[in-house]
Amino acid sequence: METESQAAVTRAAEEDLTQQTEFVSRKERLAFYFAAFFRDTSYAIMSMVNYFYTDILGLRGVKLGALLWVEKLWDGINDPLVGAYFDKRPYQGEKARVFFKTTAVPFALLLVAMFLPIRFSASDNLNTWLRMAFVMLCYIPFEAMHTLSGTSFMSYYNSITPNIQERGKVISHSRLFSTCGNSAIAGGIPILLGLVPKEDVRSKTMIYLATAVFVAICFMVFNALMYTQVKERISTPTQQEQTIFGIIRSMFQNKLLLLMIASSTISGLISAGNTGMYFYDYNIGNTIWLPVIGIAGFPSLMLASWLTPKLAEKAEKRNLVLLCAVARVCCNLLYLAVGYQSKLFMAFMTFLTEIPNSIKGMLYWSMIADSVDYGEWKTGKRNDGMIYAAEGLMSKIVGAFGATSTAIIIWAIKFEPNAAAQTAATLRGLFVVPKAIEIVSILAALVPYIFYKFTRRDHARVIEELKQRSMEASVAP
């Protein structure tokens, strides 16, 4: 039960948070939003890299699964190392901004290198193994640069403003721009691939390479905007003497973060794979239909970015996440029941499904930002680097197994890459199997949220106590 004095602190905190002035100017907001757009183009091309592995490198079955497993495993190891490095650095007026200057060029060069059409041997089999090795040699430092820059960006979700209401709006709108940046590449590649024959590997190779060059340029623009236009506003005392083990230990004291990591881990383990482009290529007739039908999700995304901060002011975020999950399951069941015969119905389902999908995604990142405040209140240390890096830690490690689901699905339904046509059973599997797995994943990932009980009143009290601690530290001898 909340004591009378605690209730008074909570009421004062809630009143203060609703009356705070906005800290972020319009110019700075726009810079942050467009930086989010350019940044997420890199996530789009990397999320589609298994198509490149299959169509260009010619990987299937065990080879594809092994490469994706190693890649995801490195992601999981890399994240906490980068997060701990980020948090161990002394805070001297800023913490993240310097990394936007140091990561841009190495990232761009390594990204382009991974998609270069290099032939190492006249033997097709040996050439495949050598190209796999070359991709992984580039990927290891590339992902370190990507994580360091990404962790720096994500830390701004919490540090761009101390006003939590303004923070919710900034996060929601930035996620709109992030999704648009992701969609520009995720939609652009299928359009370009749809213009060439399925068996034209040379043209496909050049499409991927050109996209990698474009994304590399976008990433450098993202870093330039963050370095020159966006401010960090951190109230933590200037020095944080921590060991790596201390940082990791503090992460395990952050109950909110652990619950969200558990949910993300379950989603990674029960993965529907990434077979969407194959579905549109063979079931619908051309990959061009993927972005065309996907446009129907844009109004939903805009609606969600407007609705999410308003809903979060009226209801608990946890309850909203649960409602979004129910809506997502119902949409998938309806899609399975009706089928995909009508493209108009597919566009309607895209619009309908994207509303709870987007709201849930925006709430998720707002709740991760809340966990930074909770962790600092719980441990006395601000470990936003580890929090944002660890957000993907277990999900990526377990996701190494989930990532193989693409290979498992296409093997189980007897899918033939680059074939002119697929069997009726394969076409049915491309639709039914991913949808069924997605429903199971949504329901299973809900379980950790049952134990998530951090309310708006709790958050207001945490913010007030952190402000008091900061004031006490500033006057201490």
C-alpha positions as CSV (number, residue, x, y, z in Angstrom):
1,M,0.0,0.0,0.0
2,E,1.2,3.5,-0.7
3,T,1.8,5.6,2.4
4,E,0.2,9.1,2.8
5,S,3.6,10.8,2.2
6,Q,4.3,8.7,-0.9
7,A,0.9,9.6,-2.2
8,A,1.6,13.3,-1.7
9,V,4.9,12.9,-3.6
10,T,3.2,11.0,-6.4
11,R,0.5,13.7,-6.7
12,A,3.1,16.4,-6.8
13,A,5.1,14.5,-9.4
14,E,2.1,13.9,-11.6
15,E,1.1,17.6,-11.5
16,D,4.7,18.6,-12.2
17,L,5.0,16.3,-15.2
18,T,1.8,17.6,-16.8
19,Q,2.9,21.2,-16.3
20,Q,6.5,20.9,-17.6
21,T,7.4,23.0,-20.6
22,E,8.7,21.2,-23.7
23,F,12.4,21.0,-24.0
24,V,12.8,19.9,-27.7
25,S,12.5,22.6,-30.3
26,R,10.7,22.0,-33.6
27,K,14.0,22.0,-35.5
28,E,15.5,19.5,-33.2
29,R,12.5,17.2,-33.3
30,L,12.6,17.2,-37.1
31,A,16.3,16.4,-37.1
32,F,15.7,13.5,-34.7
33,Y,12.8,12.2,-36.8
34,F,14.7,12.3,-40.1
35,A,17.7,10.7,-38.4
36,A,15.4,7.9,-37.3
37,F,14.2,7.5,-40.9
38,F,17.7,7.3,-42.3
39,R,18.9,5.0,-39.5
40,D,16.3,2.4,-40.0
41,T,17.1,1.9,-43.7
42,S,20.1,-0.1,-42.4
43,Y,17.8,-2.4,-40.3
44,A,15.7,-3.0,-43.4
45,I,18.5,-4.2,-45.6
46,M,19.9,-6.4,-42.8
47,S,16.5,-7.9,-42.1
48,M,16.2,-8.9,-45.8
49,V,19.8,-10.3,-45.9
50,N,18.6,-13.9,-45.9
51,Y,17.0,-13.3,-49.3
52,F,20.5,-12.2,-50.5
53,Y,22.0,-15.4,-48.9
54,T,19.4,-17.6,-50.7
55,D,19.1,-15.9,-54.1
56,I,22.7,-14.6,-54.6
57,L,25.0,-16.8,-52.5
58,G,22.8,-19.8,-53.3
59,L,22.6,-21.0,-49.6
60,R,19.9,-23.5,-48.6
61,G,19.1,-25.8,-45.7
62,V,22.1,-26.3,-43.3
63,K,24.3,-23.7,-44.9
64,L,21.7,-21.0,-44.6
65,G,20.7,-22.0,-41.1
66,A,24.3,-22.1,-40.0
67,L,25.2,-18.7,-41.3
68,L,22.1,-17.1,-39.8
69,W,22.7,-18.9,-36.5
70,V,26.3,-17.6,-36.3
71,E,25.2,-14.1,-37.3
72,K,22.5,-14.0,-34.6
73,L,24.8,-15.4,-32.0
74,W,27.4,-12.7,-32.6
75,D,24.6,-10.1,-32.4
76,G,23.8,-11.4,-28.9
77,I,27.4,-11.4,-27.7
78,N,28.1,-8.1,-29.3
79,D,25.2,-6.2,-27.7
80,P,26.2,-6.5,-24.0
81,L,29.9,-5.8,-24.8
82,V,29.0,-2.6,-26.6
83,G,26.4,-1.7,-23.9
84,A,28.9,-2.1,-21.1
85,Y,31.5,-0.1,-23.0
86,F,29.0,2.6,-23.6
87,D,28.1,2.8,-19.8
88,K,31.6,2.6,-18.5
89,R,32.6,5.9,-20.2
90,P,32.5,8.8,-17.8
91,Y,29.7,11.2,-18.5
92,Q,31.1,14.7,-19.3
93,G,28.2,16.8,-20.5
94,E,27.3,14.2,-23.1
95,K,27.5,10.4,-23.4
96,A,26.3,9.2,-26.8
97,R,27.0,12.0,-29.2
98,V,30.7,11.3,-29.9
99,F,29.9,7.8,-31.3
100,F,27.9,9.3,-34.2
101,K,31.2,10.8,-35.4
102,T,33.3,7.6,-35.1
103,T,31.0,4.9,-36.5
104,A,29.6,6.4,-39.8
105,V,32.4,5.7,-42.3
106,P,33.5,2.3,-41.1
107,F,29.9,1.1,-41.1
108,A,29.3,2.4,-44.6
109,L,32.4,0.7,-46.0
110,L,31.7,-2.6,-44.4
111,L,28.1,-2.7,-45.5
112,V,29.0,-2.2,-49.1
113,A,31.8,-4.8,-48.9
114,M,29.3,-7.5,-47.7
115,F,27.3,-7.1,-50.9
116,L,30.2,-6.9,-53.4
117,P,29.8,-9.5,-56.2
118,I,33.3,-11.0,-55.6
119,R,34.1,-14.4,-57.1
120,F,36.9,-16.1,-55.1
121,S,37.1,-19.4,-57.0
122,A,36.1,-21.1,-60.3
123,S,34.5,-23.9,-58.2
124,D,30.9,-23.0,-57.3
125,N,31.0,-24.9,-54.1
126,L,34.3,-23.5,-52.9
127,N,33.3,-20.0,-54.0
128,T,30.1,-20.3,-51.9
129,W,32.1,-21.2,-48.8
130,L,34.6,-18.4,-49.4
131,R,31.9,-15.8,-49.9
132,M,30.2,-17.0,-46.7
133,A,33.5,-16.5,-44.9
134,F,34.1,-13.1,-46.4
135,V,30.6,-11.9,-45.5
136,M,31.1,-13.0,-41.9
137,L,34.6,-11.3,-41.6
138,C,32.9,-8.1,-42.7
139,Y,29.8,-8.6,-40.6
140,I,31.6,-8.9,-37.2
141,P,33.1,-5.4,-37.1
142,F,30.1,-4.0,-39.1
143,E,27.7,-5.2,-36.4
144,A,29.9,-3.7,-33.7
145,M,29.7,-0.3,-35.4
146,H,26.0,-0.7,-36.0
147,T,25.3,-1.6,-32.4
148,L,27.4,1.2,-31.0
149,S,25.7,3.8,-33.2
150,G,22.3,2.2,-32.6
151,T,22.7,2.1,-28.8
152,S,23.7,5.8,-28.9
153,F,20.6,6.7,-30.8
154,M,18.3,4.6,-28.7
155,S,19.6,6.2,-25.5
156,Y,18.1,9.5,-26.8
157,Y,14.6,8.0,-26.3
158,N,15.3,8.6,-22.6
159,S,17.7,11.5,-22.7
160,I,16.3,13.8,-25.3
161,T,13.9,15.3,-22.8
162,P,13.2,14.9,-19.0
163,N,9.5,15.5,-19.6
164,I,8.0,12.0,-19.8
165,Q,4.9,13.2,-21.6
166,E,7.0,14.9,-24.3
167,R,9.1,11.8,-24.4
168,G,6.1,9.7,-25.3
169,K,5.3,11.9,-28.2
170,V,8.8,12.1,-29.5
171,I,9.2,8.3,-29.3
172,S,5.9,7.7,-31.1
173,H,6.6,10.1,-33.9
174,S,10.2,8.9,-34.3
175,R,8.9,5.3,-34.6
176,L,6.7,6.5,-37.4
177,F,9.8,7.9,-39.2
178,S,11.8,4.8,-38.4
179,T,9.1,2.5,-39.8
180,C,8.9,4.7,-43.0
181,G,12.7,4.4,-43.4
182,N,12.6,0.7,-42.9
183,S,9.6,0.4,-45.4
184,A,11.4,2.5,-48.0
185,I,14.0,-0.2,-48.4
186,A,11.9,-3.2,-47.5
187,G,9.4,-2.1,-50.1
188,G,11.9,-0.8,-52.7
189,I,13.9,-4.0,-53.0
190,P,10.8,-6.1,-53.9
191,I,9.8,-3.5,-56.5
192,L,13.2,-3.6,-58.1
193,L,13.4,-7.4,-57.9
194,G,10.0,-7.7,-59.5
195,L,11.3,-5.9,-62.6
196,V,13.7,-8.7,-63.4
197,P,13.2,-12.5,-64.1
198,K,13.3,-14.7,-61.0
199,E,16.3,-16.6,-62.5
200,D,18.4,-13.5,-63.3
201,V,20.9,-13.7,-60.5
202,R,23.2,-11.1,-62.0
203,S,20.6,-8.4,-62.0
204,K,19.5,-9.3,-58.5
205,T,23.1,-9.0,-57.3
206,M,23.4,-5.4,-58.7
207,I,20.1,-4.5,-57.1
208,Y,21.3,-5.6,-53.7
209,L,24.6,-3.8,-54.2
210,A,23.0,-0.5,-55.3
211,T,20.7,-0.7,-52.3
212,A,23.7,-1.3,-50.0
213,V,25.4,1.8,-51.3
214,F,22.2,3.9,-50.9
215,V,21.8,2.7,-47.3
216,A,25.4,3.4,-46.5
217,I,24.9,7.0,-47.6
218,C,21.7,7.2,-45.5
219,F,23.5,6.0,-42.5
220,M,26.2,8.7,-42.8
221,V,23.4,11.3,-43.1
222,F,21.8,9.9,-39.9
223,N,25.0,10.2,-37.9
224,A,25.6,13.7,-39.2
225,L,22.1,14.9,-38.1
226,M,22.5,13.3,-34.6
227,Y,26.0,14.8,-34.2
228,T,25.1,18.3,-35.2
229,Q,21.5,18.9,-34.5
230,V,20.2,16.8,-31.5
231,K,21.0,17.5,-27.8
232,E,21.4,15.1,-24.9
233,R,19.7,16.1,-21.7
234,I,20.9,13.8,-18.9
235,S,20.5,14.7,-15.2
236,T,22.8,11.9,-13.9
237,P,25.9,13.1,-11.9
238,T,29.0,13.5,-14.0
239,Q,30.9,10.4,-12.9
240,Q,29.8,6.8,-12.9
241,E,32.5,4.4,-11.5
242,Q,31.4,1.0,-12.6
243,T,32.8,-2.4,-13.5
244,I,31.4,-4.5,-16.3
245,F,30.1,-7.0,-13.8
246,G,28.5,-4.2,-11.8
247,I,26.7,-3.0,-15.0
248,I,25.5,-6.5,-15.7
249,R,24.4,-7.0,-12.1
250,S,22.4,-3.8,-12.2
251,M,20.7,-5.1,-15.3
252,F,19.5,-8.1,-13.5
253,Q,18.0,-5.9,-10.8
254,N,15.8,-4.2,-13.4
255,K,12.6,-6.2,-13.3
256,L,10.9,-4.2,-16.0
257,L,13.7,-4.8,-18.5
258,L,13.9,-8.5,-17.7
259,L,10.2,-9.0,-18.3
260,M,10.4,-7.2,-21.7
261,I,13.5,-9.2,-22.6
262,A,11.6,-12.4,-21.8
263,S,8.8,-11.4,-24.1
264,S,11.2,-10.5,-26.9
265,T,13.1,-13.7,-26.4
266,I,9.9,-15.7,-26.8
267,S,9.1,-13.9,-30.0
268,G,12.5,-14.7,-31.3
269,L,12.3,-18.4,-30.4
270,I,8.8,-18.8,-31.9
271,S,9.6,-17.1,-35.2
272,A,7.5,-17.1,-38.3
273,G,10.6,-16.6,-40.4
274,N,11.0,-14.1,-43.2
275,T,9.1,-15.6,-46.1
276,G,6.9,-12.7,-47.0
277,M,8.7,-11.8,-50.3
278,Y,8.4,-15.4,-51.5
279,F,4.7,-15.4,-50.7
280,Y,4.2,-12.3,-52.8
281,D,6.4,-13.5,-55.6
282,Y,4.7,-16.9,-56.0
283,N,1.3,-16.7,-54.4
284,I,0.4,-13.2,-55.6
285,G,2.4,-13.2,-58.8
286,N,5.1,-10.5,-58.3
287,T,7.1,-9.0,-55.4
288,I,5.9,-5.6,-56.5
289,W,2.6,-6.3,-54.8
290,L,4.3,-6.4,-51.4
291,P,4.9,-2.6,-51.2
292,V,1.8,-1.8,-53.2
293,I,-0.5,-3.6,-50.7
294,G,1.8,-2.5,-47.9
295,I,0.9,1.2,-48.6
296,A,-2.4,0.5,-46.9
297,G,-0.5,0.2,-43.6
298,F,0.8,3.8,-43.8
299,P,-2.5,5.5,-42.7
300,S,-2.6,3.0,-39.8
301,L,1.0,3.9,-38.8
302,M,0.2,7.6,-38.8
303,L,-3.0,7.0,-36.8
304,A,-1.0,4.9,-34.3
305,S,1.7,7.6,-33.9
306,W,-1.0,10.1,-33.0
307,L,-3.0,7.7,-30.8
308,T,-0.3,6.0,-28.8
309,P,0.8,9.0,-26.6
310,K,-2.8,9.9,-26.0
311,L,-3.8,6.4,-25.0
312,A,-0.7,6.1,-22.7
313,E,-1.9,9.3,-20.8
314,K,-5.3,7.6,-20.2
315,A,-4.5,3.9,-19.6
316,E,-1.7,1.8,-18.4
317,K,0.8,0.8,-21.1
318,R,0.7,-2.9,-20.0
319,N,-3.1,-3.0,-20.5
320,L,-2.8,-1.4,-23.9
321,V,-0.2,-4.0,-24.9
322,L,-2.5,-6.8,-23.9
323,L,-5.4,-5.3,-25.9
324,C,-3.1,-4.9,-29.0
325,A,-2.2,-8.6,-28.8
326,V,-5.8,-9.7,-28.7
327,A,-6.5,-7.5,-31.8
328,R,-3.5,-8.9,-33.6
329,V,-4.6,-12.5,-33.1
330,C,-8.1,-11.7,-34.2
331,C,-6.8,-10.1,-37.4
332,N,-4.6,-13.1,-38.2
333,L,-7.4,-15.5,-37.6
334,L,-9.7,-13.5,-39.9
335,Y,-7.0,-13.4,-42.6
336,L,-6.6,-17.2,-42.4
337,A,-10.3,-17.7,-42.6
338,V,-10.9,-15.5,-45.6
339,G,-7.7,-16.2,-47.5
340,Y,-5.8,-14.0,-50.0
341,Q,-7.9,-14.3,-53.1
342,S,-8.8,-10.5,-53.2
343,K,-6.0,-7.9,-53.2
344,L,-8.5,-5.4,-51.9
345,F,-9.1,-7.6,-48.9
346,M,-5.4,-8.0,-48.4
347,A,-5.0,-4.2,-48.3
348,F,-7.8,-4.0,-45.8
349,M,-6.2,-6.6,-43.6
350,T,-2.9,-4.7,-43.8
351,F,-4.6,-1.5,-42.7
352,L,-6.4,-3.3,-39.9
353,T,-3.5,-5.3,-38.6
354,E,-1.0,-2.5,-38.7
355,I,-3.0,-0.4,-36.2
356,P,-2.4,-2.7,-33.1
357,N,1.0,-3.7,-34.5
358,S,2.2,-0.1,-34.6
359,I,0.7,0.9,-31.2
360,K,2.3,-2.1,-29.6
361,G,5.7,-1.3,-31.1
362,M,5.5,2.4,-30.0
363,L,4.4,1.4,-26.5
364,Y,7.3,-1.1,-26.3
365,W,10.0,1.5,-26.9
366,S,8.3,3.9,-24.5
367,M,8.3,1.1,-21.9
368,I,12.0,0.4,-22.5
369,A,12.7,4.1,-21.9
370,D,10.7,3.8,-18.7
371,S,12.9,0.9,-17.6
372,V,15.9,3.3,-17.8
373,D,14.3,5.5,-15.2
374,Y,13.3,2.4,-13.1
375,G,16.8,0.9,-13.3
376,E,18.5,4.2,-12.2
377,W,16.0,4.5,-9.3
378,K,16.6,0.9,-8.3
379,T,20.4,0.8,-8.6
380,G,21.6,4.4,-8.4
381,K,23.3,4.0,-11.8
382,R,22.1,5.2,-15.2
383,N,22.9,2.2,-17.5
384,D,20.9,3.1,-20.6
385,G,23.6,1.7,-22.9
386,M,23.3,-1.8,-21.4
387,I,19.5,-1.5,-21.2
388,Y,19.2,-0.7,-24.9
389,A,21.9,-3.2,-25.9
390,A,20.5,-5.9,-23.6
391,E,17.0,-5.3,-25.0
392,G,18.0,-7.5,-27.9
393,L,20.5,-9.8,-26.0
394,M,18.5,-12.9,-25.2
395,S,16.1,-12.4,-28.1
396,K,19.0,-12.4,-30.5
397,I,20.7,-15.4,-28.9
398,V,17.6,-17.5,-28.8
399,G,16.6,-15.8,-32.1
400,A,19.7,-17.6,-33.6
401,F,17.5,-20.7,-33.4
402,G,14.4,-18.7,-34.5
403,A,16.2,-17.3,-37.5
404,T,16.6,-20.8,-38.8
405,S,12.8,-21.0,-39.1
406,T,13.0,-19.4,-42.5
407,A,15.2,-22.3,-43.7
408,I,13.1,-24.8,-41.9
409,I,9.8,-23.5,-43.3
410,I,11.0,-23.4,-46.9
411,W,12.5,-26.9,-46.5
412,A,9.3,-28.2,-44.9
413,I,7.0,-26.9,-47.6
414,K,9.5,-28.0,-50.3
415,F,10.2,-24.4,-51.6
416,E,12.6,-24.2,-54.6
417,P,14.5,-20.9,-54.7
418,N,14.6,-19.1,-58.1
419,A,12.2,-21.6,-59.6
420,A,9.7,-20.5,-62.2
421,A,6.8,-21.9,-60.1
422,Q,6.0,-23.8,-56.9
423,T,3.7,-26.7,-56.1
424,A,0.2,-26.1,-54.8
425,A,1.2,-27.5,-51.4
426,T,4.2,-25.1,-51.2
427,L,2.0,-22.1,-52.1
428,R,-0.5,-23.1,-49.4
429,G,2.4,-23.5,-46.9
430,L,3.8,-20.0,-47.7
431,F,0.5,-18.5,-46.5
432,V,-0.7,-20.8,-43.7
433,V,2.5,-21.7,-41.8
434,P,3.9,-18.2,-41.1
435,K,0.4,-16.9,-40.0
436,A,-0.2,-19.9,-37.7
437,I,3.3,-19.4,-36.1
438,E,2.7,-15.7,-35.7
439,I,-0.5,-16.3,-33.7
440,V,1.3,-18.7,-31.4
441,S,4.2,-16.2,-31.0
442,I,1.9,-13.3,-30.1
443,L,0.1,-15.3,-27.4
444,A,3.3,-16.8,-25.9
445,A,5.0,-13.4,-25.8
446,L,2.2,-12.0,-23.7
447,V,3.0,-14.2,-20.7
448,P,5.7,-11.9,-19.2
449,Y,3.4,-8.9,-19.4
450,I,1.1,-10.5,-16.9
451,F,3.8,-9.8,-14.3
452,Y,4.6,-6.2,-15.5
453,K,3.0,-4.0,-12.9
454,F,4.7,-0.6,-13.2
455,T,1.9,2.0,-13.3
456,R,1.9,5.6,-14.4
457,R,1.7,6.6,-10.7
458,D,4.8,4.4,-9.9
459,H,6.6,6.1,-12.8
460,A,5.7,9.6,-11.6
461,R,7.1,8.7,-8.1
462,V,10.3,7.3,-9.6
463,I,10.9,10.5,-11.6
464,E,10.3,12.7,-8.5
465,E,12.7,10.7,-6.4
466,L,15.4,10.8,-9.1
467,K,15.0,14.6,-9.3
468,Q,15.5,14.8,-5.5
469,R,18.6,12.6,-5.6
470,S,20.1,14.7,-8.3
471,M,19.5,17.9,-6.3
472,E,21.0,16.3,-3.2
473,A,24.1,15.2,-5.2
474,S,24.6,18.6,-6.7
475,V,24.8,20.3,-3.2
476,A,26.8,17.5,-1.6
477,P,30.4,18.4,-0.7
